[in-house]
């Protein structure tokens, strides 16, 4: 089994994903970054360089003495040039993403409500370099950069109102699932030709029966490959699956025993299959090494082929990823984007596998 883990693209929908709607703007920027970086090398390069310049500009803004004008100009020009690249690619991504997302939402909700998704960025206000320079004194007072693409956000609405404030729990969940299924479309279109696996972890909670049935019909179609579904309402799931044409297998976990069910029976003390698998791997001492293997394997997808060519060795020890690079320039740039890389790599695995990266 370990030979196959991490070799296939994966989209997972779990209760933890609610932060995408209810959390801060950094959650939604991370969503864009993870999706776009997987198929656009230029985007990732620009994002790393932008974050490097942002850190340097913020350091100058916090200094007690008046910062050097020429040095400040250098970092602002880098922020502007790379920020424009990131803005343009995020804008293009969202323009292509919105109709796919809305079609999924409409199908699941059966057109019961209208939802919107839009991209908000300071770069849309005009020239980014002029904006940074115009806000320099205010930024100096605050000690950090108030304007830039690091403040971008996705505006999620139900009609004309914020989804997280006005949407019901079912509407919020439908919105989230539609986002993830649209992400699946992008991975399928821009990946290596392999149809991603889909993990639907306890997604039917808070959804009415009609929406649950629509989701199952959708993922059981020809457009999707293998799907793993965990749910705590066995009777509910049985009724839905009876209406679906296609092959499927049901597994029941009771008292730690996993068994395939060939007939409809009521289950007791059932646990989510995902939890049982994680527990099994943990008991066998396999969870950590498998997650480490998956994270190392995800390096090439997160950083892209250019940086991968300069990567000579990767290994993890004590939750630290050690990266050997043959280019000092790339090493310096990656060091500036260290925190973002840690987040993106952990996100690929769906677990906090590393807490730091050491570049050599």
N, C-alpha and C positions, 0 to 999 in steps of 0.2 A: 504493500500500500504506500509506503514512504517514497517509492520510486515515482509515483504519479502525483503526489501532493505538490502543488505549486506549479505544475506544468500547464495548467489550463486557466484561461481567464475566468473570473468569477464576479458575479454581482450578488450581494447579500442584502436582504431587507430584514431588519430586526427592530425590536422596540427601542433600542438605543439611538436609532436614526431620527427620532423625534427632534433631536437637537438641531437638525437641519432647518426646521421651521421655527422652533421655540428658542433656539440658542442665538448667540451673537453673530455679527456679520462675518467673523472669521470662519465660522462653520460653513457658510455658503461660499466664501472665497475658496476654502479648501476643497469643496465639492467641484468647483470649476477647475481648480488647479489639477486635481487628481485625474479628472476625465481628459482634459486637454493635453496634459503632459504625456499621456500614454500614446498619443499619435502625432504630436507636434514637437519636434526637437528644438526648433527655434523659440517656441514659447517658453520651454523650461530654461533655456539658456538666458533669455531676456529676464525671466522672473528671478533667477539667481543673481544676475548682475544688478537688477533693480534693488533687491533686498540688501545687497552689499553696499550700494550707494546710500540707501536709506539709513542703515546703521551708522555709516560714517557721518552723514549729515546730522543725525540726531546727536552724535557725540560732540560735534562742533556746537550745536545749539545749546547743549548743557554746560559747555565750558564757561568758567567764570570770566575769562578775558574775552574780548571781542574777537570772534573767529576771523581767520585769514580770508579776505575777500576772494582771492584767486582760488584757494582750495575749496571754498564753498561753491564757487561757480563750477568747478570740475565735477563735484558730486551732484549738483543740481542738473547739470547737463546730462550726466549719465542717467539720473532718475527720469529725466524727460524723454530721452531717446529710447531707453528700454521700456519705460512706462507706456509710451505710445504703441510699442509692439504688443505688449500685454493687453492693453485696452482694445486694440484693433482685433486681436484674435479672440478675446473674450466676447466682444460684440458680435463677431461673425459666428462664434459657437452658439451663443444664445439665440441669434436669429434663426439658425438651423434647428436648434433644440426645441424652441417654443411650440411649433406646430406638431411635432412628434409627441411632446408632453401633453398638449391639449387634446390630441386625439385619444391618447390612452385614458386621460381623465374622463373625457366624454363617454367613452365606451364603458368604463367601470361604473360611472354614475348614471348611465343611460340618459345623459343630457339633462339631468335634474337641476344643475346649477352651472354658472359660468365662473371659470377661474382665470386668473391672469398671472403671468410671470414676466418681469422686466428687469433690465440690467441698469444699475445706477452707478455712475462713476464721475469723479471730479474732472477726468480727462474729457468728458463730453461738454464741459463748460467752455472749452477753448484751448489755447496753447498751454501745455502743461508746464513748460519752462517759465513762461510769464506768470503763471499762477503760483508757482513755487517762490519766485522772487518777490511777487507782490505780498505774499504771506510770511516773508522771512522774519520780519520784526515781531509779528504776533507769535510765530513759532518759537522765536528766541525767548519770549516771555514764558511760554508754556514748557519749553525744554524738549519739544519733540515736534515732528512734522504733522500738521493737521490736514494737509491736502496731499492727494496722490492716489495712485491705484491701490495702495495698501488699505484704503478705506472703502473700496468698492463693495457693493452689496447686490443681492438679488431680492427684488421686491415681490413678495408672494401675496396674492390677493384673492379673496372670494368676492366676486362682483367688484365693488369699489372700495372694499374694506380689507384691512390686514387679515390674512388667513389665521394667524396665531391668536388673534384677539376675537374675531367674529365666527370662525369656523368651529363646528362641533368636533368631537373627538373622531367621529367617523369621517367627516370631511377632511380633517387634517391627515388622517391615515390614508385616505384615498389620494390626496395630493402627494404625499410622500411616496406611495407605491408607484404612482404615475411618473414621478421624477426618476425613480430607480429603473423602471422599465424603459424609459427613454434613454437612460445611461446605457442599458443593455444594447439598445439599437446602435449607439455610437461605438461601443466596443466591438460589436459584430461587424460593422461597416469598415472600421479603421484598423482592426486587428490583423492577425496572421491568417485569417480565414477560418479559425476555429470558433465555433459557436460557444459563447460563454455558458458556464453552469450558472444556475440560479438557485439560491438558498432563500426560502421564505420561512423565516423563523417567527412563529406565533403572530402572523400578520392579520389573522381574521378577527382577533379581539377588537371590539368597538365598531365592527362593520355589520350592517344589516345583511340578511340572507341573500338579497338580490345582488349586492355588491360582491359578496364572497363568491357567488356562482359566476358572475361576470369575470372575476379575476382568474378563477380556475379554468373557465372556458378559454380565456385569452392565452394563458401560459401553456395550455395543452394543445395549442394550435401548431401548425407546421413551422411557424417562424421561430419557435423556441426549441431548444435541445433538451438536455436532462434538467429536471427540476426536483429539488428536495424540499418537502413541505413538512414543517412540524406544527402541531396544533394540539390543544388540550381538550377540544370538544370532538371526540371521536364520532358520536352519533351524527353531529352536524356535518362533519366531513364525509361520512359514509353516504348521506343523502345526496350530497353534491356530486361525488364521484360516480354515482350510479347513472347520472345524466350525461357523463362525459364519454365520448367515443375515443378509444385509445387505450394503450397498455399502461398499466400502473401496478405498483406493488405497495401493500400496506404492511407496516411493521408496528408491533405493539411492544411496549416496554413495561414490564410488571415485575416488581421486586428484583430489579437488576437484570432480568432475563429479557433478551430481545428475540422476538419470534415473528415470523411472517404470518399474517392473517389471510385466510382464503375465504372466509365467510364473515358476515356482519354480526359482530358480537359486542356487547357492552363491555367497556374496559374500566377497570378500577385502578386507582393509585398510579395513573399513567404519568410518565415524565416525558419531557420533550426529548426527541432523539438526539438533537444537537447537544443537550446537556449530558446525556448518557455517554455519547461518543467522547466528549471532552473529559468526562470522569474516567472512562476506560483508559484513554491515552495518558491521563495524569497518573493513574494507578500503576501503569506499566512503565512510567518514566519516559514516555515518548513525546508528550505534549511540547515541552521546551525545545528539544532538538528538531522536531518537525517544523515548529514555528520559525526557528532559526534558519532552517533549510529554505523555507518559503520566502523569508525576508531577503536572504542572500540572492535567491533566484529572482526576486522582484527588482533588484538593483538596476538591471539593464532597462526595465520598463519605466522606472521612475526617472532615471537620469538621461536616457536616450543613448543612441549608438555612438555619438561622438565621444562622450565622456567614458562610455564603456570601453572604447578602444584604448584609452589611456589608463584603464584600471587593470593593474597587474595581479592583485590578490585581494581577497575578501574573506574575513572570518569574524566570528562573534565569540567573545569571552566575557563572562560576568556582565551581561547586558550591554556590552560596549562593542560596536561594530568597528573593526580595524580595516581601513581602506588604504591600499598601496597604489600610488599614482605615479606615472612616469612624466607628468607635466607639472611643473611648479606653479604655472599660471592657473591651471584648472584647480590645483590644490588650494590656492588662495581663494579663488572664487567660491568653491564648495564650502570652505570654512566659514565664509560670510553667510551662507545659506544653510548652515548646519541644522538649526532648529526646524526649518521647514522640511528638510530632508528626513529628519527623524520622524516628524509627523506623517509625512507621505509614505515612508517605508512601513511604519507601524500600521497605517491605514490599509495598506495593501494586504497585510496579513489579518487585520481585524483584531489585533491584540498588541499590548505594549511589550514588544520583544526587546527593544533597545532603549536606553536612556541617554546614550551619548555616542558620538562618532569621533574616532581618532584618525586623522589623515596623515599618511606617511609619504 
